[in-house]
Amino acid sequence: MAAKATKLETAMILKYKDGVDKNGKDVIKKQSFSKVKTSAADQDIFDVAKQFETLLGKTLNELVREDQNGITNA
């Protein structure tokens, strides 16, 4: 039998620069948004992230899609 993966959860993680510290290093903050539909297209997640970028008034440094899968032997 072949193992099969089933998507359980998806989250969107936004990482953005929030200034510099006393040593001149970039301060990177992140915000996680859980309960993203597991069927959401990458482009849709990207579009939503760009809207959050506008609301935050910060430039996104990185956008991460985090999928959690369950694996069964079916």
Rosetta blueprint (number, residue, H / E / L):
1 M L
2 A L
3 A E
4 K E
5 A E
6 T E
7 K E
8 L E
9 E E
10 T E
11 A E
12 M E
13 I E
14 L E
15 K E
16 Y E
17 K E
18 D E
19 G E
20 V E
21 D L
22 K L
23 N L
24 G L
25 K L
26 D E
27 V E
28 I E
29 K E
30 K E
31 Q E
32 S E
33 F E
34 S E
35 K E
36 V E
37 K L
38 T L
39 S L
40 A L
41 A L
42 D H
43 Q H
44 D H
45 I H
46 F H
47 D H
48 V H
49 A H
50 K H
51 Q H
52 F H
53 E H
54 T H
55 L H
56 L H
57 G L
58 K L
59 T L
60 L E
61 N E
62 E E
63 L E
64 V E
65 R E
66 E E
67 D E
68 Q E
69 N E
70 G E
71 I E
72 T E
73 N E
74 A L
